[in-house]
Amino acid sequence: MSIIDKIQKEIKQDFYQTNFPNDGQRFVAWYLRNVFLLDKNSTKDAITDGPKDKQIDAVYIDEDNQKIYIIQSKFYTGPTVGSEPVREMQSVWLQLSDLKNMQANANGKLKIKLAEIANALEEDSYSVCLMLITTSSFSDEAQKDIAFLHKEISDKEDDSKYDFEFVAVDGEDVAENYSRAVEQSNPILSYTMPLQQGKYMYTEIGATSVLIVAVPLRECIKLPGIKDGSLFQKNVRQSLGITNSVNKKIKKTIYSEKCNEFFFFHNGITAICNKMDMLDDGTVKFIGLNVVNGCQSLNTILSCSEKVKNEPDSYVLFRFYEIPQRDRADSISINTNTQSAVKARDLRSNDKRVLRMKRAYEQRFSEGYFATKRGESIPADKKRDFTVELAYLGKQLTAWYMQRPNLSYGETKIFDKYFNTLFKVEYSPEDIFALNFWMNKIMEAWKEENPLGLNDVILTMKAYAPYHLLFAVSMIFAKSNNQSSVPSPAETLTLAQKADKVDEIIQLAAACLNIAIDSEEQASINNSKTFIPQNWIKNKSSLNAINFAVLNMFNFNPNSKMLKAALKMAPDKFSYRVQADD
């Protein structure tokens, strides 16, 4: 079945037919669901297509990778699509320099999304990806316009207020991106690469098969797992985005007249695999392929895909090693990642405070594991429920001990600006486990069936709102004990489990979050203001609203006396809030 046949078949499903009025919207919704892997609520929230949509069909803000996707889609069954959509994307790019004026003339849905974009761009760590998606091929004229827009964006990069990239996705790319998304559930990547005569050397060093290759840049963009990060599972970090200074230089080289000198300017890329087979047809097959040094370069090369497709004489050095042993692979990954600047948050995994936490946690919970590095594989003999990941723990500590869930989404701030203050506290293994337990229970209920009865708009804010729910759990214990301090997570879990009230407490926290956002929305309507949930959830006013909702819950809940009795905590089980932002 071709990709367009697959799309046409799947958009006949009830979800697409019920929620979207035409095949154009259904196609972009299908792409968001199947390539970006958004849930149904987030997909509906992202669509902006309609009258006064400013040629923007969808907006998706990827908080984890700090990238804003502004999408236009063309669902065509014909063989080619012309230049008009490319020129429309050029118009979008130009209009984004004046968000205020663009918002004034946009439809209601887009107004809210543009406000979200403006809010994200204020943090200086987000980049903008303009994405044109079609099910057809681009005509020759369209390809010329795509190349021109790429160059125009690159030429004005130094003068631009924001970091932009433009990605044109044709029908073939749609099929490939869909396949990559499917592969996310399978960490074993296999790939067959063509070798050019005279541009590779195959040898054996120290009983290890080694392949040294000059790989064309246009071949690099075909490697599986770059976009979703699965190619870099053994790397010490994922992509830092095109705003990184080294990546900017790589991009400038690609767009310069010296692109054919790329091989000599670049230090090369290191990859390992479980098995490497040299085939008779002039290709090599890799099984279990992982890039351990080169994540930034490959992501930057992919972001310049339209340019490198037309650069047959531009190469980059690749070193492939057949390394099936995990400990040896980890050692190679660490030792090949020392040549480029690493930000503070990438080094936190080796901070002595983190290492002390890891040691204490794993000694206390021998069945558990404390993962300190991004993308770190969890040993098979460890229980998932007892696994703690440093990146998520930082967000949980921010919501609970700092009482600032509105900052929990900002991983950069947590591990740069607030790290020394937040991690100066000695958190007990029991408290770390309890935080992780509460968060796991919250995320278990964060699904399409919506067992907590959360407001639809809350469900679309999965990057932010779960931490507000965690904060609400802590507030239920604090307010039930007439405290303004922070309750011990371990004690809250002990009491909740003893009284068999874990699920009830999370349900009450969800109800309080619903009440908080509903009351704020109604207040905005009464004051003739536009309510933007994503801005509210990042603001301290959301915390005040949750606190007020929790207090009212105890004042008007007929079972509050019984609940307070069950949640009674000793005063020494409370501590002062970690001050890190006021």
C-alpha positions in Angstrom: 0.0 0.0 0.0 1.4 3.4 -1.0 1.6 6.1 1.7 -1.2 8.1 0.1 -3.4 5.1 0.0 -2.7 4.5 3.6 -3.5 8.1 4.5 -6.7 8.0 2.5 -7.8 4.8 4.3 -6.9 6.0 7.8 -8.5 9.5 7.6 -11.8 7.7 7.1 -11.6 6.7 10.8 -14.2 8.3 13.1 -11.6 10.5 14.9 -10.7 12.3 11.6 -14.2 12.4 10.2 -15.8 13.7 13.4 -13.3 16.4 14.3 -12.1 17.8 11.0 -14.4 19.1 8.1 -12.1 18.3 5.1 -9.4 16.0 3.9 -6.8 18.8 4.1 -7.3 19.1 7.9 -7.5 15.4 8.2 -4.2 15.0 6.5 -2.3 17.4 8.8 -4.0 15.8 11.8 -2.9 12.4 10.5 0.7 13.6 10.3 0.6 15.1 13.8 -0.8 11.8 15.1 1.5 9.4 13.2 4.8 11.3 12.8 4.8 13.7 15.8 3.0 11.0 17.8 0.6 13.5 19.4 -2.5 12.3 21.3 -6.0 13.1 20.0 -6.5 16.2 22.3 -3.1 17.7 21.4 -3.8 17.0 17.7 -7.1 18.9 17.8 -5.5 21.7 19.8 -2.7 22.1 17.2 -5.0 22.6 14.1 -5.5 26.3 13.1 -6.7 25.8 9.5 -9.7 27.8 8.4 -10.6 31.4 7.5 -7.9 33.9 8.4 -5.4 31.1 9.1 -2.5 33.1 7.5 -1.5 30.0 5.6 -0.8 28.2 8.9 -2.6 24.9 9.2 -1.2 23.8 12.5 1.1 24.9 15.3 2.9 22.5 17.6 5.3 23.5 20.3 7.7 20.7 21.2 8.7 21.7 24.8 11.2 18.8 25.2 13.3 19.9 22.2 12.3 23.6 22.5 11.2 23.8 18.9 8.1 25.5 17.4 6.6 23.8 14.4 4.5 26.0 12.1 3.0 23.7 9.5 1.2 24.1 6.2 0.0 21.0 4.5 -1.2 20.2 0.9 -3.1 17.0 0.5 -2.8 16.4 -3.3 -3.4 13.2 -5.2 -1.7 14.5 -8.3 1.9 13.9 -9.2 3.3 17.3 -8.3 2.7 20.5 -6.3 3.8 23.9 -7.7 5.5 26.9 -6.2 2.4 28.6 -4.6 2.6 26.8 -1.2 6.4 27.6 -1.0 5.7 31.3 -1.5 2.9 31.1 1.1 5.5 29.8 3.6 7.8 32.6 2.6 4.9 35.0 3.5 4.5 33.3 6.8 8.2 33.7 7.6 8.0 37.4 6.8 4.8 37.9 8.9 6.4 36.2 11.9 8.6 39.2 12.4 5.6 41.1 13.5 3.6 38.7 15.7 1.4 41.4 17.1 0.1 42.5 13.7 -0.3 38.9 12.5 -2.3 38.1 15.6 -4.6 41.1 15.1 -5.9 39.7 11.8 -5.9 36.0 12.6 -8.7 33.6 13.5 -9.5 32.8 17.1 -7.6 29.6 17.2 -4.5 31.1 15.6 -4.6 34.1 17.9 -4.1 31.8 20.9 -1.3 29.8 19.1 0.5 33.0 18.2 0.4 34.1 21.8 1.9 30.7 22.8 4.6 31.2 20.2 5.4 34.7 21.5 5.6 33.4 25.0 8.0 30.6 24.0 10.2 32.9 22.0 10.7 35.2 25.0 12.9 32.5 26.5 15.5 32.8 23.7 16.0 29.0 23.7 13.3 28.1 21.1 13.9 27.8 17.4 11.1 28.0 14.7 10.7 25.3 12.1 8.5 26.2 9.1 7.3 23.0 7.7 5.5 22.5 4.3 4.1 18.9 4.0 2.5 17.5 0.9 1.6 14.0 -0.4 2.9 14.9 -3.9 6.3 15.7 -5.3 7.5 19.2 -5.7 7.7 20.5 -9.3 11.0 21.8 -10.7 9.8 25.4 -10.2 8.8 24.6 -6.6 12.2 23.1 -5.9 13.9 26.2 -7.1 11.7 28.3 -4.8 12.5 25.9 -1.9 16.2 26.4 -2.5 15.8 30.2 -2.7 13.8 30.3 0.6 16.5 28.2 2.3 19.2 30.6 1.1 17.1 33.7 2.0 16.6 32.4 5.6 20.3 31.5 5.9 21.4 34.9 4.5 19.3 36.8 7.1 20.1 34.5 10.0 22.4 37.0 11.7 19.9 39.8 11.4 16.9 37.8 12.4 15.3 38.1 15.8 14.6 34.4 16.0 16.3 31.2 14.7 14.4 29.8 11.7 14.6 26.8 9.5 12.4 25.7 6.6 11.7 22.0 5.9 9.9 20.9 2.8 8.4 17.4 3.1 7.1 15.6 -0.1 5.2 12.4 -0.4 8.4 10.3 -0.3 9.5 12.1 2.9 6.1 11.6 4.5 6.5 7.8 3.9 10.0 7.8 5.3 9.1 10.0 8.4 6.1 7.7 9.1 8.5 4.7 9.0 10.9 6.4 11.4 8.1 7.1 13.8 7.1 3.4 13.7 10.7 2.5 14.4 10.6 4.4 17.7 9.1 1.4 19.3 12.1 -0.7 18.1 15.5 0.5 19.3 17.4 -1.8 16.9 18.0 0.3 13.8 19.2 -1.4 10.6 20.4 0.4 7.6 22.1 -0.5 4.2 24.4 2.2 2.9 25.9 2.4 -0.6 29.7 2.8 -0.8 31.5 4.7 -3.5 34.6 3.0 -5.0 37.8 4.4 -3.6 36.1 6.4 -0.8 36.2 3.8 2.0 38.6 1.5 3.9 37.6 -1.7 5.6 40.0 -3.2 8.1 40.3 -4.9 11.5 41.9 -3.2 14.5 42.2 -4.9 17.9 39.9 -7.7 16.8 37.3 -5.1 15.9 35.9 -4.5 12.4 36.4 -0.9 11.4 35.0 0.9 8.3 36.3 4.4 7.4 34.1 6.1 4.8 33.7 9.4 3.1 29.9 9.7 3.1 28.1 12.2 0.9 26.1 14.7 2.9 23.0 13.9 0.9 23.4 10.3 2.0 23.5 11.4 5.6 19.9 12.7 5.6 18.7 9.2 4.7 20.0 7.7 7.9 17.1 6.4 10.1 16.4 7.8 13.5 17.9 11.3 13.2 14.7 13.2 13.8 13.3 11.1 16.6 16.7 10.7 18.3 16.6 6.9 18.2 19.9 6.9 16.2 21.6 8.6 19.2 20.5 6.3 22.0 24.1 5.7 23.1 25.1 9.4 22.7 25.6 11.4 25.9 23.1 14.0 24.7 20.5 14.6 22.0 20.3 17.5 19.6 20.9 21.0 21.0 19.0 22.6 18.2 20.2 24.9 15.4 20.7 27.8 17.9 23.9 26.1 19.2 27.0 28.1 18.1 28.8 25.0 16.6 25.7 24.0 14.7 25.3 27.5 13.3 28.8 27.3 11.9 28.1 23.9 10.3 24.9 25.3 8.7 26.9 28.4 7.4 29.4 26.1 5.8 26.7 24.1 4.1 25.1 27.2 2.7 28.4 28.8 1.6 30.4 28.3 -1.6 32.8 26.2 0.4 30.3 23.4 1.0 32.5 21.0 -1.1 35.2 21.6 1.6 33.0 20.3 4.4 35.0 17.0 4.6 38.1 19.0 5.6 36.4 21.4 8.0 34.6 18.7 10.0 36.2 16.3 12.6 34.0 13.4 11.5 31.2 11.3 12.9 31.6 8.1 15.0 29.0 5.3 14.8 28.9 1.8 16.3 26.8 -1.2 15.5 26.2 -4.7 16.7 27.0 -6.2 13.3 28.5 -4.9 10.1 28.2 -6.9 6.8 30.1 -5.9 3.6 27.8 -7.0 0.8 28.8 -8.0 -2.8 26.7 -5.3 -4.4 28.9 -2.5 -3.1 26.9 -1.7 0.0 27.3 -2.3 3.7 24.6 -3.4 6.1 24.6 -2.2 9.7 22.5 -3.9 12.4 21.9 -2.1 15.7 23.3 1.2 14.3 24.0 4.0 16.8 25.8 7.3 16.3 27.9 8.0 19.5 29.5 11.3 18.3 27.8 13.4 15.6 24.3 14.0 16.8 24.6 17.8 16.5 26.1 17.5 13.0 23.6 15.1 11.6 20.6 17.1 12.9 22.1 20.2 11.4 22.7 18.5 8.1 19.1 17.2 8.1 17.8 20.7 8.7 19.6 21.7 5.5 18.3 18.7 3.6 17.1 20.7 0.5 20.6 22.2 0.1 22.6 19.0 0.6 20.4 17.1 -1.9 22.0 19.2 -4.6 25.6 18.8 -3.3 27.0 15.6 -4.8 30.6 16.6 -4.0 30.2 17.4 -0.3 31.3 14.7 2.1 31.8 14.0 5.8 34.1 11.4 7.4 32.4 8.5 9.1 34.0 5.9 11.4 31.9 2.7 11.9 33.0 0.2 14.6 31.4 -3.2 15.1 31.0 -3.1 18.9 28.4 -5.5 20.3 29.7 -5.1 23.9 27.6 -2.5 25.9 30.3 -1.4 28.3 32.8 -0.9 25.5 30.3 1.0 23.5 29.6 3.3 26.5 33.3 4.0 26.9 33.6 4.9 23.2 30.6 7.2 23.5 32.1 9.1 26.4 35.6 9.4 25.0 34.5 10.7 21.5 32.4 13.5 23.0 35.0 15.8 24.5 35.9 18.0 21.5 32.9 20.4 21.5 31.5 22.8 24.1 29.1 21.2 26.5 26.5 23.3 28.4 26.3 23.0 32.2 23.0 21.0 32.0 24.8 18.3 30.0 27.4 17.9 32.7 25.0 17.5 35.6 25.0 13.8 35.3 28.6 13.9 36.8 27.9 16.4 39.5 28.9 15.1 42.9 25.5 15.9 44.4 23.8 13.9 41.7 26.2 11.0 42.0 25.6 11.0 45.8 21.8 10.9 45.2 22.2 8.1 42.7 24.4 6.0 45.0 22.0 6.5 48.0 18.9 5.7 45.9 20.3 2.5 44.4 21.5 1.3 47.8 18.1 1.9 49.3 16.2 0.4 46.4 18.3 -2.3 45.0 15.6 -3.2 42.5 15.6 0.4 41.2 17.9 2.5 38.9 18.8 6.2 38.9 19.4 7.3 35.3 21.6 10.4 35.2 22.1 10.7 31.4 19.6 11.4 28.7 18.6 8.4 26.7 20.3 6.1 29.1 19.2 2.5 28.8 17.7 0.9 31.9 19.2 -2.5 32.9 16.8 -5.3 32.2 16.9 -6.6 35.7 15.7 -3.3 37.2 12.0 -2.5 37.8 10.6 0.3 35.8 8.4 1.6 38.6 11.6 2.1 40.7 13.5 3.8 37.9 14.2 7.5 38.4 15.5 9.8 35.6 17.4 12.9 36.6 15.7 15.2 34.0 12.2 14.4 35.3 13.3 14.4 38.9 14.5 18.0 38.5 11.1 19.0 37.2 9.3 17.1 40.1 11.5 18.8 42.7 10.7 22.2 41.1 7.0 21.5 41.4 7.0 20.1 44.9 9.9 21.6 46.9 10.2 24.9 45.0 6.4 25.0 44.6 6.8 26.4 41.1 5.2 23.9 38.7 5.0 26.8 36.2 8.8 26.5 35.9 8.9 22.7 35.7 8.7 22.6 31.9 11.9 24.6 31.6 14.6 22.0 31.8 17.3 24.6 30.8 16.5 26.9 33.7 16.3 24.0 36.2 19.7 22.6 35.3 21.4 25.9 34.7 19.9 28.8 36.7 18.4 26.9 39.6 20.5 23.8 39.9 22.9 24.9 42.7 20.0 26.0 44.8 17.6 23.2 44.0 20.1 20.4 44.5 21.9 21.8 47.5 19.3 20.0 49.6 19.9 16.3 50.5 16.7 14.6 49.3 16.2 11.2 50.9 15.9 8.1 48.6 12.4 7.6 50.1 11.3 11.2 49.1 12.7 10.7 45.6 10.9 7.4 45.3 7.6 9.0 46.5 7.9 11.9 44.1 8.5 9.4 41.2 5.5 7.3 42.4 3.1 10.2 42.5 4.2 11.4 39.1 3.9 7.9 37.6 0.4 7.6 38.9 -0.5 11.0 37.4 0.9 10.0 34.0 -0.8 6.6 34.1 -4.1 8.5 34.2 -3.0 11.0 31.5 -4.5 9.1 28.6 -7.3 9.4 26.0 -9.9 7.7 28.2 -9.3 10.6 30.6 -10.2 8.8 33.8 -9.5 11.9 35.9 -12.1 13.9 33.9 -9.6 16.7 33.2 -10.7 19.7 31.2 -9.9 19.1 27.5 -7.5 22.1 27.3 -5.5 20.7 30.2 -5.0 17.4 28.4 -3.4 19.3 25.5 -0.7 20.7 27.9 1.1 17.5 28.7 4.4 19.3 28.9 3.2 21.6 31.7 0.0 20.5 33.5 1.1 17.2 35.0 3.4 19.2 37.3 0.6 21.4 38.4 -1.3 18.3 39.3 1.7 17.1 41.3 1.8 20.5 43.0 -1.9 20.2 43.8 -1.3 16.8 45.5 1.3 18.5 47.7 -1.1 21.3 48.5 -3.8 18.9 49.5 -1.5 17.6 52.2 -0.3 21.1 53.2 -3.8 22.6 53.4 -5.3 19.6 55.2 -2.7 20.2 57.9 -3.0 24.0 57.9 0.5 24.3 56.7 2.2 26.7 54.3 5.4 24.6 54.2 6.3 21.7 52.0 5.2 18.2 53.0 7.6 15.3 52.9 6.8 13.3 49.7 7.6 10.0 51.5 5.2 10.8 54.4 2.4 11.8 52.0 2.7 8.5 50.2 2.8 6.5 53.4 -0.4 8.1 54.7 -2.2 7.9 51.3 -1.3 4.2 50.9 -2.2 3.4 54.5 -5.6 5.0 54.1 -6.1 3.6 50.6 -6.5 7.1 49.2 -3.8 7.4 46.5 -6.3 7.4 43.6 -8.8 9.6 45.6 -6.1 12.3 46.2 -5.1 12.4 42.6 -8.7 12.6 41.6 -9.2 15.6 44.0 -6.1 17.2 42.7 -7.5 16.9 39.2 -10.8 18.4 40.2 -9.0 21.4 41.8 -6.9 22.0 38.7 -10.2 21.9 36.6 -11.8 24.4 38.9 -8.7 26.6 38.8 -8.6 26.9 35.0 -12.3 27.2 34.6 -12.5 30.0 37.1 -9.6 31.9 35.4 -11.2 31.4 32.0 -14.6 32.8 33.3 -12.8 35.8 34.9 -11.2 36.6 31.6 -14.5 36.4 29.8 -16.1 38.7 32.4 -13.3 41.2 31.9 -13.5 40.9 28.0 -10.0 39.4 27.8 -8.7 36.5 25.7 -7.9 33.6 28.0 -4.7 31.7 26.8 -4.4 28.6 28.9 -0.8 28.0 27.9 0.2 31.4 29.1 -1.8 31.0 32.3 -0.2 27.6 33.1 3.3 29.2 32.9 2.3 32.1 35.2 2.2 32.2 39.0 -1.5 33.1 38.9 -2.1 29.4 38.1 -0.6 28.5 41.5 -2.8 31.0 43.4 -5.9 29.6 41.6 -5.0 26.0 42.5 -4.4 27.0 46.2 -7.8 28.7 46.3 -9.4 25.6 44.7 -7.8 23.3 47.3 -8.9 25.5 50.2 -12.5 25.6 48.9 -12.4 21.9 48.4 -11.8 21.4 52.2 -14.3 24.1 53.1 -17.2 22.6 51.1 -16.4 18.9 50.8 -18.7 17.0 53.2 -16.0 14.4 53.7 -13.2 16.8 54.4 -13.0 16.0 58.1 -12.4 12.4 57.4 -9.9 13.2 54.8 -8.0 15.6 57.1 -7.9 12.9 59.8 -6.4 10.4 57.3 -3.8 12.9 56.1 -2.7 14.2 59.5 1.0 14.7 59.5 3.5 15.7 62.3 4.9 19.2 62.0 8.4 17.8 61.6 7.3 16.2 58.3 7.2 19.7 56.7 10.1 21.7 55.5 10.7 25.2 54.1 10.1 25.9 50.4 13.3 25.9 48.4 13.8 29.6 47.3 15.1 29.8 43.8 13.1 32.4 41.9 11.8 35.2 44.0 
